[in-house]
Amino acid sequence: MKPVSGKEFIKILEQHGWKLLRVKGSHHVFGKEGSPVRISVPVHGSSMLKAGLQRHFMKQTGIEEDES
């Protein structure tokens, strides 16, 4: 998957059924009904997520590279 910003990753999460639970500062916390997983996505303008963090989020949410 190409590098994306926090804002772009939020759009991908929402397309896969994740809902915004709360915002604290620049971190947007998402959850999905029936899943104990919570994802805290940093939104710092248009800066890209680091590759390792993006892979970690995708693994936790079950989003495949070709699905985004």
C-alpha positions, 0 to 999 in steps of 0.5 A, a space after each residue: 500500500 502506498 503511504 497515506 496521511 492520517 486523514 486518508 487512512 481515516 477515510 479508508 477505515 470509515 469505508 470498512 465500517 469503523 466509527 469515530 469514538 472520540 478525538 483527543 488532540 490530534 488523535 482520532 480513536 476508532 472502533 468497530 461494533 463487535 470488535 475489542 480493537 481500538 485504533 488511535 490514528 494521528 492526524 497531523 495535517 497532511 503528513 504521511 503515516 510511518 510505514 510500520 504504523 500503517 502496517 500495524 493498523 492494517 493488520 489490527 483492522 483486517 484491511 488488506 493492501 488491495 482493499 484500500 
